[in-house]
Amino acid sequence: MTEFALMDQIKWNGDGLVPAIVQDAVSKEVLMLAYMNRESLRKSLESGETWFWSRSRGELWHKGATSGHTQRIQSLRYDCDGDTLLVLVRQNGAACHTGAYSCFYRDADGELPPESRPQPDRFAALSALEATIAKREAERPEGSYTTYLFDKGLDKILKKIGEETAEVIIGGKNGDKQEIRSEAADLIFHLLVLLRQQNIPLDDVMEELEFRHRKPVKKN
């Protein structure tokens, strides 16, 4: 679809704007909500980075132009009505002006009736950990071990994966279930750090496992 064809698909509001939901392409965390007009959408498409229209200042703004916390666009979609954009990005640093990874950091789940609150999920800890690692990469809080790994870079992360793999092997050799459990958790954590560093969503790994599960087994 050409730029002009896309513009015609969008239902601009009375002010010539359309809301744009910005989502981390890796962790799937919703980062922010902003507005685009035709010019900011055009600039976003041309540059590959997000541009928005500031309703308070009445001007275009390039996300991260002053802070350096730019958003590299990985995918751009619009909904069935054409009145909302979904922009999947590779976030460089924090998305929120407060320095938080996401603008949606205030939790109101406690206000919901008990039957509406999130139900326990067997793999919820993995999703939460992936989101936390993304948050640490963006905010780089001082004293955080995850910050330390990202600051040291790929070689350090790979070294830790090698060390934790060896620890799992030792635990298995010892037949120590608690040791295996603990070291396996350490290994999974460091693998998730590597996935974030390499810009690979955990969803991609799950899709690969699902593909292998569905793939027919060859018979001899």
Secondary structure as the mmCIF struct_conf table of DSSP 4:
data_model
#
loop_
_struct_conf.conf_type_id
_struct_conf.id
_struct_conf.beg_label_comp_id
_struct_conf.beg_label_asym_id
_struct_conf.beg_label_seq_id
_struct_conf.end_label_comp_id
_struct_conf.end_label_asym_id
_struct_conf.end_label_seq_id
HELX_RH_AL_P HELX_RH_AL_P1 GLU A 3 GLN A 9
BEND BEND1 ILE A 10 ILE A 10
TURN_TY1_P TURN_TY1_P1 GLY A 14 ASP A 15
BEND BEND2 GLY A 16 GLY A 16
STRN STRN1 VAL A 18 ASP A 24
TURN_TY1_P TURN_TY1_P2 ALA A 25 SER A 27
STRN STRN2 VAL A 30 MET A 36
HELX_RH_AL_P HELX_RH_AL_P2 ARG A 38 SER A 47
BEND BEND3 GLY A 48 GLY A 48
STRN STRN3 GLU A 49 GLU A 49
STRN STRN4 TRP A 51 SER A 54
TURN_TY1_P TURN_TY1_P3 ARG A 55 GLY A 58
STRN STRN5 GLU A 59 HIS A 62
TURN_TY1_P TURN_TY1_P4 LYS A 63 SER A 67
BEND BEND4 GLY A 68 GLY A 68
STRN STRN6 GLN A 71 TYR A 78
TURN_TY1_P TURN_TY1_P5 CYS A 80 ASP A 81
BEND BEND5 GLY A 82 ASP A 83
STRN STRN7 LEU A 85 GLN A 91
BEND BEND6 GLY A 93 GLY A 93
BEND BEND7 ALA A 95 CYS A 96
TURN_TY1_P TURN_TY1_P6 HIS A 97 THR A 98
BEND BEND8 GLY A 99 GLY A 99
BEND BEND9 TYR A 101 TYR A 101
BEND BEND10 CYS A 103 CYS A 103
HELX_RH_3T_P HELX_RH_3T_P1 ASP A 109 GLU A 111
BEND BEND11 LEU A 112 LEU A 112
HELX_RH_3T_P HELX_RH_3T_P2 PRO A 114 SER A 116
BEND BEND12 ARG A 117 ARG A 117
HELX_LH_PP_P HELX_LH_PP_P1 PRO A 118 PRO A 120
TURN_TY1_P TURN_TY1_P7 ARG A 122 PHE A 123
HELX_RH_AL_P HELX_RH_AL_P3 ALA A 124 GLU A 139
TURN_TY1_P TURN_TY1_P8 GLU A 142 GLY A 143
HELX_RH_AL_P HELX_RH_AL_P4 TYR A 145 LYS A 152
HELX_RH_AL_P HELX_RH_AL_P5 LEU A 154 ASN A 174
TURN_TY1_P TURN_TY1_P9 GLY A 175 GLY A 175
HELX_RH_AL_P HELX_RH_AL_P6 LYS A 177 GLN A 197
TURN_TY1_P TURN_TY1_P10 GLN A 198 ASN A 199
HELX_RH_AL_P HELX_RH_AL_P7 LEU A 202 ARG A 214
BEND BEND13 LYS A 215 LYS A 215
HELX_LH_PP_P HELX_LH_PP_P2 PRO A 216 LYS A 219
#
